Amino acid sequence: MKRLLTIAGLPITWMAVWLFFVLYLQPQGIDYTDRYLITCLYFLVIITYLTFIFKKQIGEYVDKFSPKDLLNMVIFALFVIVTYFFIKIFSESSPLNAIKSTLPQMLWLDQRYLVTKSFEIMFQQTFFMISIYYIYNEKLSDYLDMLIFGLYCLILHFPVLFIEGSMGKILFSVSFFAGVIFAYCITKSKKGFIYSYMIHFGFYVLLATIFWLGGDKYIVPLLVK
């Protein structure tokens, strides 16, 4: 019963985190680029709280960080920064700058967004690890558990369908597959948390890169009404 209550309570926690951000922080001018350090602190507090409360559950899937893990994270961060740097130079001469303010912040190529997004994704991956601990059923096959977790992620992302334009539909449509991939990474390797984090972050970097390198003709009609 306690397990079922936790499974039911986790989505409520997820919704509470996002509702507070969308309904309270954003109206105060706090988002991914404006007063972004407050946003980082917000997600950091939540990460710290979840890590403290669910230390045992998280420990099932994460080993202590090794120097090699730290090096991999640093290399990944440098790759993202360098990618943004060169794509931003390319974008400065693009006529798309005229509609930049109408685009989602993930496409702005703003360094502040990278910092904030890193904290947000860390929160999400921490939450996913905890959820996997409770949702996975030893009586089922690993692959069925992964599919169930993919469905769980799909349900969690249902509110993004209300985002203006079609960006919400894009995020919603990939959430099932993302959930399956994250579940595979986290449960198949003690370093899977790192891999899933990189994949999650890489999705947004790849989306922005594709957009500014010619994919705009396919993406703009989906984003701008």
Beta strands, then each sheet from edge to edge (+ up, - down):
end
